[in-house]
Amino acid sequence: MGLLLWLVVTLVGFALAFVAKSAVVLGLGLLLALVGLLGLVLAMAAARVSASARPETSMASVDDLGALRNRAPPTTFRTPPAPERSGDAGPTA
């Protein structure tokens, strides 16, 4: 429905600019057409994003995430010590 609305706004703006007899009507028509084009592009992007988005029913709830966090064993990450480089004693006087 959003795509159709913005398409109609764009077409009405261009039609108004095409049949305009004064500069004010021409400017309003072009402004309406540009706003309609911007809305049309954003509506197309929103439709594409929502088409590939996961439904909310498949997402984990806060309770499920808390249960998973409590069930997992605690992990500790240890970084290995940095190797010592020989011959790098710095500047000598």
N, C-alpha and C positions, 0 to 999 in steps of 0.2 A: 504494500500500500504506500510506503514511503517513497519508493522509486517512482511510482506513477504520479504522486503529488509533485515531486520536484521536476519531473519531466514536463508536466503541464505548466508549472510556473515558468520554466525556461522557454517553452514554446510560446506562451502568452507574452512574455517579455520581448522575444524576437519579433513576434507579430506586431506588437505595439510599436516597436522601433521601426519596423518596415513601413507601416501605414501612417507614421507620424507626419504632421504638417508643421509642427513647431519644435523648437530646440528643447523645450522643457519636456514635452512628451517623449521625444527621442531619447533624452537623457534618462528619464524614468524607465523607459522600456529597456534600454541597455543595462541599467543598474539592476532591474528585475531579472533580466536574462543572466547576468553574471552571478547574482546571488543564487538563482536557480541552478546554474551549472555547478557552483560550489556545493550546494546541497545535494545535487544528484551524484557528484563524485563521492561525497562523504557517505551518502546512503548506500551506494554500491560497495564501498569499503566495509561498512557495517554489516551488510548482508553477507559478504564473503567471510568475514570473521565469525559471524554467528553460525554460518553453515558448517564451519570446521571446529567449532567449540564443543567441548564435552557438556552434556546436560548436567544440571546440578544434582540430579538424583544419583549419578554415578560417582560423585565426589565424596570423600570421606568426611564424616562429621567431626566435631571437636572431641566428642567422647571416643570415637574410634581412634583418632590420632593420639589421645592420651593413653588409651589402652595399649596401642602399639609401642609408645614410648616407654611405658612401664614394663612391658614384656621383654624388650630388647636388653641383652646384657650390656653392662657399661663397658665401653671400650676406651682404652688409653692409647694415645698415639705418642710414640717417642721418636724424636728425631735423632738420627745417628750423629755421632760427634764429627765435627769437620776434620778432614785429614790435615795433618801438619805438612806444610810444604818446606822442603829443605832448600837452603840457599836464599831464603827470603827474610833476611834479618834486618832489612831496612838500610837506610844510608849509614855509611861508616865515616867517621871523622878522621 
